[in-house]
Amino acid sequence: MTAIRESLVRYVAVRRALGASFYEPALALGHFVDLLEREGAEFITTDLALRWATTPVLVERATWGRRLSQVRGFARWMNVIDNRNQIPPAGLLSARRRRNAPHIYTEQEIDLLMARAAQLRSRTGMRALTYSTLIGLLVATGLRPDEALRLDRSDVDLVSGILSIRESKLGKSRFVPVAESSRVALEHYALKRDQLCPVRLSEAFLVSERGKRLKAGTARSMFVRMSRAVGLRSATEDGRDGYGPRLQDFRHSFATGRLVEWYRAGLDVSRELPKLATYLGHVNIGLTYWYIEAVPELLELAAGYLNKNCPGERP
């Protein structure tokens, strides 16, 4: 058995150990490895991946895209093992909008953003207070940014530390418990908010310097400015936002952090994942599995867990 086929065996075993049947992709990737072996290729290349993905001629382009996507997942795995394996760029064959790779914030980056938020100026001082709390809330809970902004005062139980997320994505509601430190921080925010904005102009929990609900577009623009100020996003000549970390990436960082903790603790992640999916409000656990493929460190940890706990098998 060649080294790359042995790696495929391990990759398939990891995916199955995490709860996926992975039957069709395993067969497809077995055929892809057949091509690599015929070509005498020791590493995955984008050219060979494209050649294999487009081999069926009388099929829709979406089929090519699906085949290349299967190779891309395996290529990410192989790239962790040896970076000479190329990862085919997303969007080469599919007409569908590709999902952005997540930015996983480091503790230092979070500290920089929190410090910058605390320095924001406004007439009442509300801007610094609200943006510091917004970022802290996203870091601590993994909420979607719009979920945090839609919170009403009645949705935040400052006694029990439970947030009520109402009719979120696809109309799904859920309860989100927060740690005691987060509950105390939210309680502090509510007290300061009511001191700085004594006249209630909105039922929103997080408010602007004018005491009204913070708008998503405003929050995004302010975060772009903050990101540039701390060096996480470069300025553009045309004044547009450009590319860089987003508010949504705090959610990705939260999910990834939980998964990393579980792997390092030796827990069975396939059993823990449904809990994380429920907490995050994912309607499909496949959305939660996505983090494992999207973040190289998780692929490496998954491999380590498998080596200790799960026997491999030929795909």
C-alpha positions in Angstrom: 0.0 0.0 0.0 1.4 3.4 -1.0 1.9 6.2 1.6 -0.9 8.3 0.1 -3.4 5.4 0.2 -2.5 4.7 3.8 -3.2 8.4 4.5 -6.6 8.0 2.8 -7.4 5.1 5.0 -6.7 7.2 8.1 -8.7 10.1 6.7 -11.7 8.0 6.0 -11.5 6.4 9.4 -11.4 9.8 11.1 -14.5 11.0 9.2 -16.3 7.8 10.1 -15.2 8.0 13.8 -16.8 11.4 13.9 -20.1 10.0 12.9 -20.2 10.4 9.1 -20.9 7.3 7.0 -18.6 8.8 4.3 -19.4 5.9 1.9 -19.6 7.7 -1.4 -16.7 10.1 -0.8 -14.5 7.2 0.3 -15.2 5.4 -2.9 -14.6 8.5 -5.0 -11.3 9.3 -3.2 -10.2 5.7 -3.7 -10.5 6.3 -7.4 -8.6 9.6 -7.1 -5.8 7.8 -5.4 -5.8 5.3 -8.2 -5.0 8.1 -10.6 -2.2 9.4 -8.3 -0.7 6.0 -8.2 -0.9 5.5 -12.0 0.8 8.9 -12.4 3.5 8.0 -9.8 2.6 11.1 -7.9 3.7 11.3 -4.3 1.7 14.4 -3.5 -1.7 15.9 -4.5 -1.5 18.6 -7.1 -4.2 20.9 -8.3 -3.7 19.8 -11.9 -4.3 16.1 -11.0 -7.3 17.0 -8.8 -8.8 18.9 -11.7 -8.1 16.2 -14.2 -9.8 13.6 -12.0 -12.7 15.8 -11.1 -13.5 16.6 -14.7 -13.1 13.0 -16.0 -16.8 12.3 -16.4 -17.7 14.3 -19.5 -21.5 13.9 -19.8 -22.4 15.3 -16.4 -23.4 18.7 -15.0 -20.7 21.1 -13.8 -22.0 20.8 -10.3 -20.9 17.1 -10.3 -17.3 18.3 -11.2 -17.5 20.7 -8.3 -18.7 18.1 -5.9 -15.9 15.7 -6.9 -13.3 18.5 -6.5 -14.7 19.4 -3.1 -14.2 15.8 -2.0 -10.6 16.0 -3.1 -10.2 19.4 -1.3 -11.2 17.9 2.0 -8.6 15.1 1.7 -6.0 17.6 0.4 -6.4 19.7 3.5 -5.7 16.6 5.6 -2.7 15.7 3.5 -1.4 19.3 3.6 -1.3 19.1 7.4 0.9 16.0 7.1 3.1 17.5 4.3 2.6 21.0 2.9 3.9 19.9 -0.5 0.4 18.5 -1.0 -1.6 21.3 -2.8 -5.1 22.3 -1.8 -7.2 23.1 -4.9 -8.6 26.6 -4.5 -12.3 26.8 -3.7 -14.6 27.8 -6.5 -12.6 26.4 -9.4 -15.5 24.3 -10.8 -18.6 25.2 -8.8 -20.9 28.0 -9.7 -22.1 28.2 -6.1 -20.8 30.9 -3.8 -17.9 29.4 -1.7 -17.9 29.6 2.0 -15.2 31.9 3.4 -12.5 30.2 5.4 -12.8 31.1 9.0 -10.4 33.4 10.8 -9.6 31.9 14.2 -8.8 34.7 16.6 -5.9 34.4 18.9 -6.1 35.6 22.5 -3.8 38.4 21.6 -6.0 39.6 18.7 -9.1 39.5 21.0 -7.2 41.5 23.6 -6.2 44.1 21.0 -9.8 44.4 19.7 -11.2 44.7 23.2 -8.7 47.4 24.1 -9.5 49.3 20.9 -13.2 49.0 21.6 -12.7 50.5 25.1 -11.0 53.5 23.5 -13.9 54.4 21.1 -15.1 57.9 21.8 -18.7 59.2 21.9 -20.6 62.0 23.6 -22.1 59.7 26.2 -19.4 57.0 26.4 -21.9 54.5 25.3 -20.1 53.5 22.1 -17.0 52.1 23.9 -19.2 50.3 26.5 -21.5 48.7 23.8 -18.7 47.6 21.4 -16.6 46.1 24.3 -19.7 44.2 25.5 -20.6 43.1 22.0 -17.2 41.6 21.3 -17.0 40.0 24.7 -20.5 38.5 24.2 -19.5 37.0 20.8 -16.3 35.6 22.1 -17.9 34.0 25.2 -21.1 32.6 23.5 -20.4 32.1 19.8 -23.7 33.9 19.0 -24.3 35.0 15.4 -23.7 38.8 15.3 -27.3 39.5 14.3 -28.5 37.3 17.2 -26.6 39.5 19.7 -27.9 42.7 18.1 -31.5 41.4 18.2 -31.4 40.7 21.9 -34.1 42.6 23.8 -33.7 43.4 27.5 -36.3 40.7 28.3 -34.2 38.1 26.4 -31.3 38.6 28.8 -31.9 37.0 32.3 -29.3 38.7 34.4 -30.2 36.5 37.4 -29.9 33.0 35.8 -27.4 34.0 33.1 -29.6 32.6 30.3 -30.1 34.3 26.9 -33.3 33.7 24.9 -32.5 33.6 21.2 -35.8 34.0 19.4 -36.5 32.9 15.8 -33.0 33.0 14.7 -31.7 31.4 11.4 -34.5 29.4 9.7 -36.9 30.5 12.5 -35.2 28.3 15.2 -35.2 29.5 18.8 -33.0 28.3 21.7 -31.7 29.2 25.1 -28.0 30.0 25.6 -26.6 29.8 29.1 -23.5 31.9 29.8 -20.7 31.6 32.3 -20.8 33.5 35.6 -18.1 35.9 34.4 -20.2 36.7 31.3 -23.4 37.1 33.4 -21.6 39.6 35.6 -20.2 41.5 32.6 -23.7 41.7 31.1 -25.1 42.9 34.4 -22.5 45.6 34.6 -23.3 46.7 31.0 -27.0 46.9 31.8 -26.4 49.1 34.9 -24.0 51.5 33.0 -26.3 51.6 30.0 -29.2 52.7 32.1 -27.0 55.4 33.8 -25.7 56.8 30.5 -29.1 56.5 28.7 -31.7 57.1 31.5 -34.5 57.6 28.9 -35.4 54.3 27.4 -35.7 54.7 23.7 -35.5 51.0 22.7 -36.1 47.6 24.2 -32.8 46.5 22.7 -30.2 45.2 25.2 -27.3 46.5 23.2 -27.8 50.1 22.2 -25.9 52.8 20.3 -24.7 56.1 21.8 -28.1 57.5 21.1 -29.8 54.8 23.1 -31.3 53.0 20.1 -30.8 49.5 18.8 -27.4 49.0 17.2 -27.8 48.4 13.5 -25.9 45.5 11.9 -24.4 47.7 9.2 -23.2 50.2 11.7 -21.6 47.5 13.9 -19.9 45.9 10.9 -18.4 49.2 9.7 -17.2 50.1 13.2 -15.6 46.6 13.5 -13.8 47.1 10.2 -12.4 50.4 11.5 -11.3 48.7 14.7 -9.7 45.8 12.8 -7.7 48.3 10.7 -6.6 50.2 13.8 -5.1 47.1 15.4 -3.5 45.8 12.2 -5.9 42.9 11.4 -7.2 44.4 8.2 -5.3 46.5 5.7 -6.7 49.8 4.3 -7.9 49.8 0.6 -7.3 52.6 -1.9 -11.0 52.9 -2.8 -12.1 53.2 0.8 -14.0 49.8 0.7 -13.9 47.4 3.6 -11.5 45.0 1.9 -10.8 41.5 3.3 -10.1 40.5 6.8 -11.5 39.0 10.0 -15.2 39.5 10.6 -17.6 39.7 13.5 -18.9 36.3 12.3 -15.4 34.8 12.9 -15.9 35.1 16.7 -18.5 32.4 16.3 -16.1 30.2 14.3 -13.4 30.8 16.9 -15.8 29.8 19.7 -16.8 26.6 18.0 -13.2 25.7 17.1 -12.1 26.4 20.7 -14.6 24.0 22.1 -13.6 21.3 19.6 -9.9 21.7 20.4 -10.6 21.5 24.1 -12.5 18.3 23.7 -9.8 16.7 21.5 -7.1 17.6 24.0 -9.1 16.3 26.9 -9.4 13.0 25.0 -13.2 13.2 24.8 -15.2 11.4 22.0 -15.9 14.4 19.8 -18.5 12.5 17.8 -20.7 12.3 20.9 -20.0 15.9 22.0 -20.7 17.5 18.6 -24.6 17.3 18.9 -24.3 19.4 22.1 -22.3 22.0 20.3 -24.6 22.0 17.3 -27.6 22.6 19.7 -25.8 25.4 21.5 -24.9 27.1 18.3 -28.3 26.7 16.8 -27.2 24.6 13.8 -30.2 23.1 12.1 -27.9 20.5 10.5 -25.0 18.9 12.4 -23.1 18.9 9.1 -22.6 22.6 9.6 -20.8 21.8 12.8 -18.6 19.1 11.2 -17.5 21.8 8.7 -15.2 23.3 11.3 -13.1 20.1 11.6 -12.3 20.2 7.8 -11.9 24.0 7.7 -9.3 24.3 10.5 -6.0 22.4 10.0 -5.3 22.1 13.8 -8.6 20.2 14.2 -7.7 17.8 11.4 -4.4 17.2 13.2 -6.1 16.6 16.5 -8.7 14.4 14.9 -5.9 12.3 13.5 -4.2 12.1 16.9 -7.4 11.0 18.6 -7.9 8.3 15.9 -4.4 7.0 16.3 -5.1 6.4 20.0 -8.7 5.2 19.9 -9.8 4.0 16.4 -8.4 1.3 14.1 -8.1 2.2 10.5 -9.8 0.4 7.6 -9.4 0.4 3.8 -11.9 2.7 2.0 
